[in-house]
Amino acid sequence: MKSLKDRKAARKEKGMIYGGLGAMGTGMIASLGEFMGYSESDMTNFLHDLNHMAGLDEYTGLVTVGMVFAGMALALKGVADRYDRTGK
């Protein structure tokens, strides 16, 4: 039977992993609207407009790439914590 401490740690690790993957995926999708030739598709044109409505303007590239790497770091930290705790 798992202790309360183990259950809390497992929940925290899962949150870090899934939250990091979510942030990484959101950053990847948001960056689609900033590639060259984005206006050739309705979806990428919509993403471009959405990024500018959010007020990112010329910083969209930096923000989306930062989201991807921050999400990746968070997910990897969750995996590392799980490995340190369980050895799996």
Rosetta constraint file for C-alpha pairs under 8 A:
AtomPair CA 2 CA 6 HARMONIC 6.07 0.50
AtomPair CA 2 CA 7 HARMONIC 6.64 0.50
AtomPair CA 3 CA 7 HARMONIC 6.44 0.50
AtomPair CA 4 CA 8 HARMONIC 6.17 0.50
AtomPair CA 5 CA 9 HARMONIC 6.15 0.50
AtomPair CA 6 CA 10 HARMONIC 6.06 0.50
AtomPair CA 7 CA 11 HARMONIC 6.16 0.50
AtomPair CA 8 CA 12 HARMONIC 6.14 0.50
AtomPair CA 9 CA 13 HARMONIC 6.12 0.50
AtomPair CA 10 CA 14 HARMONIC 6.16 0.50
AtomPair CA 10 CA 82 HARMONIC 7.20 0.50
AtomPair CA 11 CA 15 HARMONIC 6.11 0.50
AtomPair CA 12 CA 16 HARMONIC 6.22 0.50
AtomPair CA 12 CA 78 HARMONIC 7.83 0.50
AtomPair CA 13 CA 17 HARMONIC 6.16 0.50
AtomPair CA 13 CA 78 HARMONIC 4.66 0.50
AtomPair CA 13 CA 79 HARMONIC 6.98 0.50
AtomPair CA 13 CA 81 HARMONIC 6.74 0.50
AtomPair CA 13 CA 82 HARMONIC 6.28 0.50
AtomPair CA 14 CA 18 HARMONIC 6.01 0.50
AtomPair CA 14 CA 78 HARMONIC 6.87 0.50
AtomPair CA 15 CA 19 HARMONIC 5.58 0.50
AtomPair CA 15 CA 78 HARMONIC 7.85 0.50
AtomPair CA 16 CA 20 HARMONIC 5.78 0.50
AtomPair CA 16 CA 74 HARMONIC 5.86 0.50
AtomPair CA 16 CA 75 HARMONIC 5.59 0.50
AtomPair CA 16 CA 77 HARMONIC 7.37 0.50
AtomPair CA 16 CA 78 HARMONIC 5.07 0.50
AtomPair CA 17 CA 21 HARMONIC 6.19 0.50
AtomPair CA 17 CA 74 HARMONIC 6.62 0.50
AtomPair CA 17 CA 75 HARMONIC 3.99 0.50
AtomPair CA 17 CA 76 HARMONIC 7.02 0.50
AtomPair CA 17 CA 77 HARMONIC 7.72 0.50
AtomPair CA 17 CA 78 HARMONIC 5.17 0.50
AtomPair CA 17 CA 79 HARMONIC 6.68 0.50
AtomPair CA 18 CA 22 HARMONIC 6.01 0.50
AtomPair CA 18 CA 75 HARMONIC 6.87 0.50
AtomPair CA 19 CA 23 HARMONIC 6.16 0.50
AtomPair CA 19 CA 71 HARMONIC 7.27 0.50
AtomPair CA 19 CA 74 HARMONIC 7.62 0.50
AtomPair CA 19 CA 75 HARMONIC 7.19 0.50
AtomPair CA 20 CA 24 HARMONIC 6.05 0.50
AtomPair CA 20 CA 70 HARMONIC 7.33 0.50
AtomPair CA 20 CA 71 HARMONIC 3.88 0.50
AtomPair CA 20 CA 72 HARMONIC 5.83 0.50
AtomPair CA 20 CA 73 HARMONIC 7.25 0.50
AtomPair CA 20 CA 74 HARMONIC 4.92 0.50
AtomPair CA 20 CA 75 HARMONIC 4.51 0.50
AtomPair CA 21 CA 25 HARMONIC 6.05 0.50
AtomPair CA 21 CA 71 HARMONIC 5.84 0.50
AtomPair CA 21 CA 72 HARMONIC 6.65 0.50
AtomPair CA 21 CA 75 HARMONIC 6.15 0.50
AtomPair CA 22 CA 26 HARMONIC 6.08 0.50
AtomPair CA 22 CA 71 HARMONIC 7.20 0.50
AtomPair CA 23 CA 27 HARMONIC 6.11 0.50
AtomPair CA 23 CA 67 HARMONIC 6.03 0.50
AtomPair CA 23 CA 68 HARMONIC 6.57 0.50
AtomPair CA 23 CA 70 HARMONIC 7.67 0.50
AtomPair CA 23 CA 71 HARMONIC 4.93 0.50
AtomPair CA 24 CA 28 HARMONIC 6.23 0.50
AtomPair CA 24 CA 67 HARMONIC 5.88 0.50
AtomPair CA 24 CA 68 HARMONIC 4.09 0.50
AtomPair CA 24 CA 69 HARMONIC 6.92 0.50
AtomPair CA 24 CA 70 HARMONIC 7.33 0.50
AtomPair CA 24 CA 71 HARMONIC 4.56 0.50
AtomPair CA 24 CA 72 HARMONIC 6.14 0.50
AtomPair CA 25 CA 29 HARMONIC 6.19 0.50
AtomPair CA 25 CA 68 HARMONIC 7.08 0.50
AtomPair CA 26 CA 30 HARMONIC 6.04 0.50
AtomPair CA 26 CA 67 HARMONIC 7.67 0.50
AtomPair CA 26 CA 68 HARMONIC 7.77 0.50
AtomPair CA 27 CA 31 HARMONIC 6.06 0.50
AtomPair CA 27 CA 63 HARMONIC 7.88 0.50
AtomPair CA 27 CA 64 HARMONIC 4.55 0.50
AtomPair CA 27 CA 65 HARMONIC 6.52 0.50
AtomPair CA 27 CA 66 HARMONIC 7.77 0.50
AtomPair CA 27 CA 67 HARMONIC 5.09 0.50
AtomPair CA 27 CA 68 HARMONIC 5.14 0.50
AtomPair CA 28 CA 32 HARMONIC 6.69 0.50
AtomPair CA 28 CA 64 HARMONIC 6.80 0.50
AtomPair CA 28 CA 65 HARMONIC 7.62 0.50
AtomPair CA 28 CA 68 HARMONIC 6.39 0.50
AtomPair CA 29 CA 33 HARMONIC 7.81 0.50
AtomPair CA 30 CA 34 HARMONIC 7.81 0.50
AtomPair CA 30 CA 47 HARMONIC 6.30 0.50
AtomPair CA 30 CA 48 HARMONIC 7.81 0.50
AtomPair CA 30 CA 51 HARMONIC 7.06 0.50
AtomPair CA 30 CA 64 HARMONIC 6.35 0.50
AtomPair CA 31 CA 35 HARMONIC 7.05 0.50
AtomPair CA 31 CA 60 HARMONIC 7.49 0.50
AtomPair CA 31 CA 61 HARMONIC 6.55 0.50
AtomPair CA 31 CA 64 HARMONIC 5.62 0.50
AtomPair CA 31 CA 65 HARMONIC 7.42 0.50
AtomPair CA 32 CA 38 HARMONIC 7.31 0.50
AtomPair CA 32 CA 44 HARMONIC 6.05 0.50
AtomPair CA 32 CA 47 HARMONIC 7.04 0.50
AtomPair CA 32 CA 48 HARMONIC 7.76 0.50
AtomPair CA 33 CA 38 HARMONIC 5.64 0.50
AtomPair CA 33 CA 44 HARMONIC 4.63 0.50
AtomPair CA 33 CA 45 HARMONIC 6.20 0.50
AtomPair CA 33 CA 46 HARMONIC 7.41 0.50
AtomPair CA 33 CA 47 HARMONIC 4.78 0.50
AtomPair CA 33 CA 48 HARMONIC 4.13 0.50
AtomPair CA 33 CA 49 HARMONIC 7.86 0.50
AtomPair CA 33 CA 51 HARMONIC 7.64 0.50
AtomPair CA 34 CA 38 HARMONIC 6.42 0.50
AtomPair CA 34 CA 48 HARMONIC 6.15 0.50
AtomPair CA 34 CA 60 HARMONIC 7.41 0.50
AtomPair CA 34 CA 61 HARMONIC 6.76 0.50
AtomPair CA 38 CA 44 HARMONIC 5.27 0.50
AtomPair CA 38 CA 45 HARMONIC 5.86 0.50
AtomPair CA 38 CA 48 HARMONIC 7.52 0.50
AtomPair CA 39 CA 44 HARMONIC 6.44 0.50
AtomPair CA 39 CA 45 HARMONIC 4.92 0.50
AtomPair CA 40 CA 44 HARMONIC 7.64 0.50
AtomPair CA 40 CA 45 HARMONIC 7.40 0.50
AtomPair CA 41 CA 45 HARMONIC 6.06 0.50
AtomPair CA 42 CA 46 HARMONIC 6.07 0.50
AtomPair CA 43 CA 47 HARMONIC 6.27 0.50
AtomPair CA 44 CA 48 HARMONIC 6.07 0.50
AtomPair CA 45 CA 49 HARMONIC 6.26 0.50
AtomPair CA 46 CA 50 HARMONIC 6.04 0.50
AtomPair CA 47 CA 51 HARMONIC 6.14 0.50
AtomPair CA 48 CA 52 HARMONIC 6.43 0.50
AtomPair CA 49 CA 53 HARMONIC 6.11 0.50
AtomPair CA 50 CA 54 HARMONIC 6.29 0.50
AtomPair CA 51 CA 55 HARMONIC 6.83 0.50
AtomPair CA 51 CA 56 HARMONIC 6.02 0.50
AtomPair CA 51 CA 57 HARMONIC 7.00 0.50
AtomPair CA 51 CA 60 HARMONIC 6.75 0.50
AtomPair CA 52 CA 56 HARMONIC 5.51 0.50
AtomPair CA 52 CA 57 HARMONIC 4.97 0.50
AtomPair CA 52 CA 60 HARMONIC 7.94 0.50
AtomPair CA 56 CA 60 HARMONIC 5.06 0.50
AtomPair CA 56 CA 63 HARMONIC 7.87 0.50
AtomPair CA 59 CA 63 HARMONIC 6.15 0.50
AtomPair CA 60 CA 64 HARMONIC 6.00 0.50
AtomPair CA 61 CA 65 HARMONIC 6.08 0.50
AtomPair CA 62 CA 66 HARMONIC 5.93 0.50
AtomPair CA 63 CA 67 HARMONIC 6.11 0.50
AtomPair CA 64 CA 68 HARMONIC 6.32 0.50
AtomPair CA 65 CA 69 HARMONIC 6.36 0.50
AtomPair CA 66 CA 70 HARMONIC 5.88 0.50
AtomPair CA 67 CA 71 HARMONIC 5.85 0.50
AtomPair CA 68 CA 72 HARMONIC 6.16 0.50
AtomPair CA 69 CA 73 HARMONIC 6.09 0.50
AtomPair CA 70 CA 74 HARMONIC 6.14 0.50
AtomPair CA 71 CA 75 HARMONIC 6.14 0.50
AtomPair CA 72 CA 76 HARMONIC 6.10 0.50
AtomPair CA 73 CA 77 HARMONIC 6.05 0.50
AtomPair CA 74 CA 78 HARMONIC 6.33 0.50
AtomPair CA 75 CA 79 HARMONIC 6.35 0.50
AtomPair CA 76 CA 80 HARMONIC 6.05 0.50
AtomPair CA 77 CA 81 HARMONIC 6.08 0.50
AtomPair CA 78 CA 82 HARMONIC 6.20 0.50
AtomPair CA 79 CA 83 HARMONIC 6.17 0.50
AtomPair CA 80 CA 84 HARMONIC 6.12 0.50
AtomPair CA 81 CA 85 HARMONIC 6.16 0.50
AtomPair CA 82 CA 86 HARMONIC 5.96 0.50
AtomPair CA 82 CA 87 HARMONIC 7.47 0.50
AtomPair CA 82 CA 88 HARMONIC 7.37 0.50
AtomPair CA 83 CA 87 HARMONIC 4.67 0.50
AtomPair CA 83 CA 88 HARMONIC 5.17 0.50
